[in-house]
Amino acid sequence: MTDSGKAAFLAHLGEVLAGIEAEGLMKRERLIHGPQGAHVEVAGRRLLNLCANNYLGLADDPRLITAASAAMAGQGYGMASVRFICGTQNMHRALEARIAGFLGMEDSILFAACFDANGGLFEPLLGPEDAVISDSLNHASIIDGIRLCKAKRYRYANSDMADLEAQLQAARADGARFILVATDGVFSMDGYLAKLGEIRALADRYGAMVMVDDCHATGFMGPQGRGTPAHAGVSVDILTGTLGKALGGALGGYIAGPQPVIDLLRQRARPYLFSNALPPAVVAAGLAALDIVETADDLRAQLFENARYWRAGLEDAGFRLLPGEHPIVPVMLGDAVLAQNMASALYDRGVYVAGFFFPVVPKGQARIRTQMNARLTRDDLDFALDAFRAAGKAVGALA
């Protein structure tokens, strides 16, 4: 590219960025000093944190830090290789077996992130003779993964079982060999749970398989935190998930399912074949997190008690919420600028949240997505409720 061509390209990008800024859609990052937790330090201030995926408060748990430190001392810092060359340690297989056992699956396979897991899932398993039917609000990683495969694509309106059945009928009428229904277990922008009981029943009726992304559920939804299928009392065929939320909050994703599925993914899943293995520290902390989670009924009970109290307090204050039982509690504001002003006003009052707006959510549905944490105290929640009431009045979100 010539200098003038490069200059024109960069000028174009500048115009795009200026447009994003003008629409009030610019996302900005604040620097956290110290560990992730119920409170964080930002710019020398200690803030109450209501926007992390740290549902059980394990991100700074000393037991995970000890396990990670011991693994680095004994197993090294990084693997410097993909798994099939020389990047697999015994602890990688131990964690895969532990995840599979925890989720009631035959085996599992680790990825650098669940985005990679979902991105690598569909293409090796489904061909042009097959069909994948996806919920319209599925995570971007599922959408991208489906785009990479050659299967026929169908989409149904969010949690609309009549539409799902219509798409199943269409896939069968089109002669699909195998059909896979793909859904989030929890739709992360709204906190809605997928209707897994109904999805399973429809899939069985039409001879389809069910895949669930359970990132926002593993560790705290269902008995012993085994996720939304356990919460719904059903089995699914393939589960994907992450170590980066309730299971310690670092990084790493996985796919769990039948042995032939996992075996083929080891041979064909491109993000697995062409990415470094997870570092020993992350793997060891993941094993420690699962040990904690299996016996963490107290943390789960506190998490959901916090969610109930928080939701009731916001409703009493006059905020419009999306209904639900999940620890994700979205405060609906509508306008992107209002959402950012609200987040800024809360920051000034000692509460750390983020505004969500297009393209993360549809235009006109901007919100503050609050998330509960088992480590938050009642005093923390009361402090945050006072801040929300004051900030809401200050920016015009409340009368």
DOMARDREN-595178 format. One record per residue (C-alpha): residue number from 1; x, y, z; residue in one letter. Coordinates in nm, 3 decimals. Each point is the difference from the previous one (the first is absolute). Last residue first. Example, Ala and Ser with C-alpha at 12.3 -4.5 7.8 and 13.67 -1.06 7.14 Angstrom:
<pts>
PT pos       x       y       z code
PT   2   1.367  -0.106   0.714    S
PT   1  -0.137  -0.344   0.066    A
</pts>
This chain:
<pts>
PT pos       x       y       z code
PT 399  -3.802   1.059   3.882    A
PT 398   0.259  -0.267  -0.067    L
PT 397   0.228  -0.038  -0.301    A
PT 396   0.043   0.377  -0.007    G
PT 395   0.378   0.012   0.047    V
PT 394   0.002   0.116   0.363    A
PT 393  -0.312  -0.191   0.096    K
PT 392   0.147  -0.330  -0.116    G
PT 391   0.333   0.081   0.161    A
PT 390  -0.161   0.055   0.341    A
PT 389  -0.215  -0.312  -0.018    R
PT 388   0.284  -0.211  -0.137    F
PT 387   0.240   0.125   0.269    A
PT 386  -0.244  -0.081   0.279    D
PT 385  -0.049  -0.346  -0.150    L
PT 384   0.377  -0.048  -0.020    A
PT 383   0.050   0.084   0.368    F
PT 382  -0.284  -0.234   0.092    D
PT 381   0.162  -0.274  -0.208    L
PT 380   0.341   0.044   0.163    D
PT 379  -0.155   0.008   0.348    D
PT 378  -0.178  -0.327  -0.081    R
PT 377   0.336  -0.149  -0.088    T
PT 376   0.137  -0.085  -0.344    L
PT 375   0.217  -0.313  -0.003    R
PT 374  -0.259  -0.213  -0.179    A
PT 373   0.013   0.235  -0.299    N
PT 372  -0.290   0.157  -0.184    M
PT 371   0.010   0.143  -0.348    Q
PT 370  -0.134   0.333  -0.118    T
PT 369  -0.054   0.066  -0.369    R
PT 368  -0.060   0.372  -0.043    I
PT 367  -0.218   0.033  -0.305    R
PT 366  -0.040   0.105  -0.359    A
PT 365  -0.301  -0.151  -0.176    Q
PT 364  -0.072   0.269  -0.261    G
PT 363   0.252  -0.145  -0.244    K
PT 362   0.043  -0.374   0.050    P
PT 361   0.259  -0.121   0.255    V
PT 360   0.378  -0.034  -0.039    V
PT 359  -0.018   0.210  -0.317    P
PT 358  -0.153   0.212   0.145    F
PT 357  -0.008   0.069   0.373    F
PT 356   0.121  -0.132   0.333    F
PT 355   0.101   0.248   0.270    G
PT 354   0.257  -0.124   0.245    A
PT 353  -0.001  -0.016   0.379    V
PT 352   0.236   0.102   0.283    Y
PT 351  -0.174   0.158   0.297    V
PT 350   0.169   0.272   0.208    G
PT 349  -0.234   0.294  -0.049    R
PT 348   0.200   0.157  -0.284    D
PT 347  -0.001  -0.343  -0.167    Y
PT 346  -0.377  -0.007   0.034    L
PT 345  -0.028   0.331  -0.181    A
PT 344   0.229  -0.128  -0.275    S
PT 343  -0.207  -0.318  -0.044    A
PT 342  -0.316   0.210  -0.015    M
PT 341   0.152   0.233  -0.257    N
PT 340   0.101  -0.301  -0.208    Q
PT 339  -0.350  -0.149   0.017    A
PT 338  -0.155   0.337  -0.078    L
PT 337   0.223   0.035  -0.305    V
PT 336  -0.101  -0.345  -0.123    A
PT 335  -0.375   0.061   0.044    D
PT 334  -0.232  -0.276   0.114    G
PT 333   0.060   0.006   0.375    L
PT 332  -0.062  -0.361   0.105    M
PT 331   0.170  -0.117   0.319    V
PT 330   0.118  -0.353  -0.078    P
PT 329   0.024  -0.247   0.293    V
PT 328   0.242  -0.286  -0.070    I
PT 327  -0.012  -0.214   0.317    P
PT 326  -0.267  -0.215  -0.174    H
PT 325  -0.361  -0.021   0.118    E
PT 324  -0.162   0.211  -0.271    G
PT 323  -0.201   0.300  -0.107    P
PT 322   0.167   0.286  -0.188    L
PT 321   0.017   0.306   0.217    L
PT 320  -0.155   0.346  -0.012    R
PT 319   0.123   0.212   0.290    F
PT 318  -0.247   0.143   0.250    G
PT 317   0.198  -0.015   0.324    A
PT 316  -0.215  -0.291   0.118    D
PT 315   0.099  -0.188  -0.316    E
PT 314   0.368   0.062   0.072    L
PT 313  -0.034  -0.122   0.357    G
PT 312  -0.190  -0.313  -0.099    A
PT 311   0.262  -0.094  -0.259    R
PT 310   0.284   0.052   0.245    W
PT 309  -0.162  -0.208   0.274    Y
PT 308  -0.079  -0.287  -0.236    R
PT 307   0.347   0.007  -0.157    A
PT 306   0.172   0.012   0.338    N
PT 305  -0.202  -0.303   0.113    E
PT 304   0.101  -0.170  -0.323    F
PT 303   0.370   0.056   0.062    L
PT 302  -0.025  -0.086   0.369    Q
PT 301  -0.158  -0.338  -0.078    A
PT 300   0.263  -0.071  -0.265    R
PT 299   0.281   0.089   0.241    L
PT 298  -0.143  -0.226   0.270    D
PT 297  -0.057  -0.285  -0.245    D
PT 296   0.370   0.015  -0.083    A
PT 295   0.088  -0.371   0.030    T
PT 294   0.039  -0.077  -0.372    E
PT 293   0.124   0.352  -0.065    V
PT 292   0.311  -0.025   0.217    I
PT 291   0.132  -0.315  -0.166    D
PT 290  -0.088   0.147  -0.340    L
PT 289   0.198   0.314   0.082    A
PT 288   0.305  -0.202   0.103    A
PT 287   0.004  -0.181  -0.335    L
PT 286  -0.037   0.331  -0.182    G
PT 285   0.283   0.147   0.211    A
PT 284   0.226  -0.284  -0.115    A
PT 283  -0.094   0.055  -0.365    V
PT 282   0.049   0.376   0.017    V
PT 281   0.344  -0.035   0.161    A
PT 280   0.105  -0.268  -0.247    P
PT 279  -0.051   0.227  -0.303    P
PT 278  -0.281  -0.096  -0.241    L
PT 277   0.131  -0.169  -0.313    A
PT 276   0.113   0.225  -0.280    N
PT 275  -0.237   0.051  -0.292    S
PT 274   0.001  -0.160  -0.348    F
PT 273  -0.154  -0.343   0.054    L
PT 272  -0.251   0.111   0.261    Y
PT 271  -0.118   0.308  -0.192    P
PT 270  -0.020  -0.223  -0.313    R
PT 269  -0.219  -0.277   0.137    A
PT 268   0.085  -0.299  -0.222    R
PT 267   0.186  -0.279   0.179    Q
PT 266  -0.069   0.088   0.362    R
PT 265  -0.354   0.092  -0.109    L
PT 264  -0.043  -0.351  -0.137    L
PT 263   0.090  -0.158   0.335    D
PT 262  -0.230   0.236   0.189    I
PT 261  -0.299  -0.086  -0.217    V
PT 260   0.085  -0.372   0.004    P
PT 259   0.017   0.004   0.383    Q
PT 258  -0.340   0.161   0.055    P
PT 257  -0.005   0.355   0.138    G
PT 256   0.193   0.278   0.166    A
PT 255   0.147   0.302  -0.180    I
PT 254   0.235   0.224   0.192    Y
PT 253   0.115   0.355   0.055    G
PT 252   0.300   0.167   0.157    G
PT 251   0.057   0.330   0.174    L
PT 250   0.026   0.143   0.351    A
PT 249  -0.327   0.051   0.191    G
PT 248   0.036  -0.275   0.258    G
PT 247  -0.273  -0.243  -0.100    L
PT 246  -0.284   0.255   0.019    A
PT 245   0.118   0.185  -0.311    K
PT 244   0.313  -0.075  -0.200    G
PT 243   0.015  -0.379   0.036    L
PT 242  -0.244  -0.018  -0.288    T
PT 241  -0.278  -0.204  -0.152    G
PT 240  -0.120  -0.224  -0.278    T
PT 239  -0.244  -0.285   0.043    L
PT 238  -0.093  -0.259  -0.263    I
PT 237  -0.278  -0.260   0.000    D
PT 236  -0.238   0.139   0.257    V
PT 235  -0.153  -0.162   0.308    S
PT 234  -0.301   0.136   0.183    V
PT 233  -0.093   0.103   0.355    G
PT 232  -0.032   0.369  -0.079    A
PT 231   0.264   0.102   0.257    H
PT 230   0.213  -0.297  -0.107    A
PT 229  -0.023   0.119  -0.361    P
PT 228   0.067   0.357   0.120    T
PT 227   0.326  -0.072   0.174    G
PT 226   0.174  -0.252   0.226    R
PT 225   0.016   0.247   0.288    G
PT 224  -0.029  -0.267   0.268    Q
PT 223  -0.369  -0.036  -0.094    P
PT 222  -0.094   0.261  -0.263    G
PT 221   0.154   0.337  -0.079    M
PT 220   0.314   0.101   0.191    F
PT 219   0.316  -0.153  -0.144    G
PT 218  -0.092  -0.003  -0.366    T
PT 217  -0.278   0.251  -0.067    A
PT 216   0.123   0.300  -0.200    H
PT 215   0.230  -0.204  -0.224    C
PT 214  -0.259  -0.270  -0.068    D
PT 213   0.007  -0.013  -0.381    D
PT 212  -0.250  -0.276  -0.072    V
PT 211  -0.010  -0.249  -0.292    M
PT 210  -0.309  -0.212  -0.064    V
PT 209  -0.034  -0.289  -0.249    M
PT 208  -0.294  -0.053  -0.233    A
PT 207  -0.231  -0.294  -0.065    G
PT 206  -0.311   0.209  -0.057    Y
PT 205  -0.188  -0.092   0.317    R
PT 204   0.323  -0.022   0.196    D
PT 203   0.093   0.354  -0.097    A
PT 202  -0.346   0.123   0.098    L
PT 201   0.024  -0.161   0.344    A
PT 200   0.353   0.127   0.058    R
PT 199  -0.099   0.354  -0.099    I
PT 198  -0.300  -0.012   0.231    E
PT 197   0.207  -0.104   0.299    G
PT 196   0.281   0.233  -0.101    L
PT 195  -0.209   0.313  -0.001    K
PT 194   0.310   0.222  -0.011    A
PT 193   0.050   0.214   0.309    L
PT 192  -0.030   0.378  -0.031    Y
PT 191   0.268   0.219   0.159    G
PT 190  -0.056   0.266  -0.265    D
PT 189   0.344   0.077  -0.146    M
PT 188   0.134  -0.344   0.089    S
PT 187  -0.261  -0.224  -0.150    F
PT 186   0.038  -0.295   0.236    V
PT 185   0.024  -0.358  -0.128    G
PT 184   0.095   0.145  -0.337    D
PT 183  -0.151  -0.198  -0.283    T
PT 182   0.089  -0.230  -0.289    A
PT 181  -0.240  -0.256  -0.149    V
PT 180   0.193  -0.256  -0.206    L
PT 179  -0.161  -0.188  -0.286    I
PT 178   0.150  -0.300  -0.183    F
PT 177  -0.084  -0.118  -0.354    R
PT 176  -0.205   0.304  -0.096    A
PT 175  -0.255  -0.074  -0.274    G
PT 174  -0.145   0.347  -0.051    D
PT 173  -0.326  -0.117   0.159    A
PT 172   0.196  -0.100   0.311    R
PT 171   0.164   0.341   0.019    A
PT 170  -0.335   0.171  -0.056    A
PT 169  -0.168  -0.205   0.272    Q
PT 168   0.278   0.086   0.242    L
PT 167  -0.034   0.365  -0.099    Q
PT 166  -0.376  -0.008   0.067    A
PT 165   0.063  -0.170   0.334    E
PT 164   0.244   0.273   0.097    L
PT 163  -0.255   0.264  -0.103    D
PT 162  -0.264  -0.155   0.226    A
PT 161   0.258  -0.024   0.276    M
PT 160   0.084   0.369  -0.006    D
PT 159   0.297   0.022   0.239    S
PT 158   0.153   0.279  -0.209    N
PT 157  -0.140  -0.012  -0.353    A
PT 156   0.122  -0.298  -0.200    Y
PT 155   0.287  -0.025  -0.246    R
PT 154   0.085  -0.252  -0.271    Y
PT 153   0.334  -0.067  -0.163    R
PT 152   0.086  -0.276  -0.245    K
PT 151   0.329  -0.161   0.099    A
PT 150   0.324   0.119  -0.161    K
PT 149   0.168   0.118   0.320    C
PT 148   0.181   0.328   0.059    L
PT 147  -0.318   0.205   0.033    R
PT 146  -0.113  -0.232   0.281    I
PT 145   0.312   0.080   0.199    G
PT 144  -0.050   0.373  -0.048    D
PT 143  -0.359  -0.016   0.127    I
PT 142   0.104  -0.219   0.292    I
PT 141   0.280   0.244   0.089    S
PT 140  -0.236   0.296  -0.030    A
PT 139  -0.217  -0.140   0.279    H
PT 138  -0.345  -0.127  -0.090    N
PT 137  -0.285   0.250  -0.010    L
PT 136  -0.166  -0.132  -0.318    S
PT 135   0.008  -0.360   0.127    D
PT 134   0.180  -0.224  -0.248    S
PT 133  -0.108  -0.296  -0.211    I
PT 132   0.286  -0.193  -0.162    V
PT 131  -0.066  -0.223  -0.298    A
PT 130   0.185  -0.284  -0.172    D
PT 129   0.069  -0.112  -0.358    E
PT 128   0.246   0.288  -0.044    P
PT 127   0.216  -0.143   0.278    G
PT 126  -0.012   0.013   0.379    L
PT 125   0.248  -0.122   0.262    L
PT 124   0.333   0.159  -0.097    P
PT 123  -0.157   0.338  -0.088    E
PT 122  -0.225   0.029   0.306    F
PT 121   0.227   0.003   0.301    L
PT 120   0.301   0.217  -0.083    G
PT 119  -0.155   0.344   0.048    G
PT 118  -0.192  -0.121   0.302    N
PT 117   0.319  -0.121   0.165    A
PT 116   0.196   0.303  -0.118    D
PT 115  -0.252   0.238   0.158    F
PT 114   0.012  -0.233   0.300    C
PT 113   0.362   0.099   0.043    A
PT 112   0.346  -0.155  -0.049    A
PT 111  -0.164  -0.336  -0.060    F
PT 110  -0.034  -0.316   0.208    L
PT 109  -0.165  -0.326  -0.107    I
PT 108  -0.257  -0.201   0.193    S
PT 107  -0.094  -0.364   0.055    D
PT 106  -0.289  -0.236   0.066    E
PT 105  -0.233   0.263   0.144    M
PT 104  -0.165   0.030   0.344    G
PT 103   0.097   0.366   0.041    L
PT 102   0.236  -0.052   0.295    F
PT 101   0.137  -0.318  -0.155    G
PT 100   0.076   0.174  -0.328    A
PT  99   0.160   0.296   0.175    I
PT  98   0.220  -0.230   0.211    R
PT  97   0.104  -0.206  -0.302    A
PT  96   0.102   0.315  -0.187    E
PT  95   0.178   0.130   0.310    L
PT  94   0.198  -0.321   0.042    A
PT  93   0.083  -0.005  -0.372    R
PT  92   0.152   0.345   0.027    H
PT  91   0.167  -0.097   0.329    M
PT  90   0.190  -0.283  -0.167    N
PT  89   0.166   0.252  -0.227    Q
PT  88  -0.081   0.064  -0.364    T
PT  87   0.193   0.256  -0.205    G
PT  86   0.252  -0.211  -0.187    C
PT  85  -0.140  -0.033  -0.351    I
PT  84  -0.365  -0.094   0.041    F
PT  83  -0.080   0.265   0.262    R
PT  82   0.142   0.309  -0.164    V
PT  81   0.333   0.123   0.122    S
PT  80   0.181   0.248   0.220    A
PT  79  -0.153  -0.167   0.309    M
PT  78   0.018   0.290   0.241    G
PT  77   0.130   0.100   0.342    Y
PT  76   0.151  -0.320   0.132    G
PT  75  -0.129  -0.328   0.141    Q
PT  74   0.126  -0.003   0.359    G
PT  73   0.030   0.365   0.096    A
PT  72  -0.272   0.106  -0.242    M
PT  71  -0.232  -0.269   0.136    A
PT  70   0.066   0.102   0.359    A
PT  69  -0.086   0.362  -0.081    S
PT  68  -0.325  -0.099  -0.169    A
PT  67  -0.108  -0.222   0.290    A
PT  66   0.083   0.272   0.253    T
PT  65  -0.189   0.264  -0.201    I
PT  64  -0.299  -0.231  -0.028    L
PT  63  -0.007  -0.063   0.374    R
PT  62   0.054   0.371   0.075    P
PT  61  -0.324   0.094  -0.180    D
PT  60   0.054   0.313  -0.211    D
PT  59  -0.219  -0.098  -0.295    A
PT  58  -0.211  -0.233   0.217    L
PT  57  -0.280   0.244   0.086    G
PT  56  -0.276  -0.246  -0.085    L
PT  55  -0.146   0.202  -0.288    Y
PT  54   0.321   0.163  -0.125    N
PT  53  -0.156   0.097  -0.333    N
PT  52   0.083   0.361   0.084    A
PT  51  -0.235   0.300  -0.011    C
PT  50  -0.105   0.091   0.354    L
PT  49   0.333   0.102   0.153    N
PT  48  -0.008   0.230   0.301    L
PT  47   0.277   0.250  -0.051    L
PT  46   0.323   0.079   0.188    R
PT  45   0.153   0.310  -0.156    R
PT  44   0.364   0.051  -0.104    G
PT  43  -0.079   0.016  -0.370    A
PT  42  -0.203  -0.323   0.022    V
PT  41   0.030  -0.238   0.295    E
PT  40  -0.243  -0.289   0.003    V
PT  39  -0.261  -0.127   0.245    H
PT  38  -0.193  -0.327  -0.030    A
PT  37   0.316  -0.130  -0.161    G
PT  36   0.247   0.017  -0.287    Q
PT  35   0.351   0.045   0.130    P
PT  34   0.215   0.312   0.013    G
PT  33  -0.023   0.322  -0.198    H
PT  32  -0.292   0.010  -0.244    I
PT  31   0.047   0.221  -0.306    L
PT  30  -0.317   0.141  -0.152    R
PT  29  -0.095  -0.088  -0.355    E
PT  28  -0.208   0.209  -0.235    R
PT  27  -0.278  -0.102  -0.239    K
PT  26  -0.114   0.261  -0.252    M
PT  25  -0.370  -0.029  -0.085    L
PT  24  -0.113   0.357   0.073    G
PT  23  -0.104   0.046  -0.363    E
PT  22   0.265   0.270  -0.049    A
PT  21   0.272  -0.227   0.136    E
PT  20  -0.087  -0.283  -0.237    I
PT  19  -0.008   0.250  -0.285    G
PT  18   0.340   0.135   0.099    A
PT  17   0.133  -0.357  -0.001    L
PT  16  -0.132  -0.057  -0.351    V
PT  15   0.150   0.330  -0.115    E
PT  14   0.337  -0.095   0.149    G
PT  13  -0.016  -0.333  -0.180    L
PT  12  -0.052   0.185  -0.329    H
PT  11   0.295   0.226   0.075    A
PT  10   0.210  -0.310   0.062    L
PT   9  -0.097  -0.138  -0.341    F
PT   8   0.064   0.330  -0.176    A
PT   7   0.343   0.028   0.161    A
PT   6   0.083  -0.356  -0.103    K
PT   5  -0.098   0.075  -0.359    G
PT   4   0.204   0.321   0.002    S
PT   3   0.304  -0.183   0.136    D
PT   2  -0.043  -0.267  -0.266    T
PT   1  -0.129  -0.348   0.086    M
</pts>
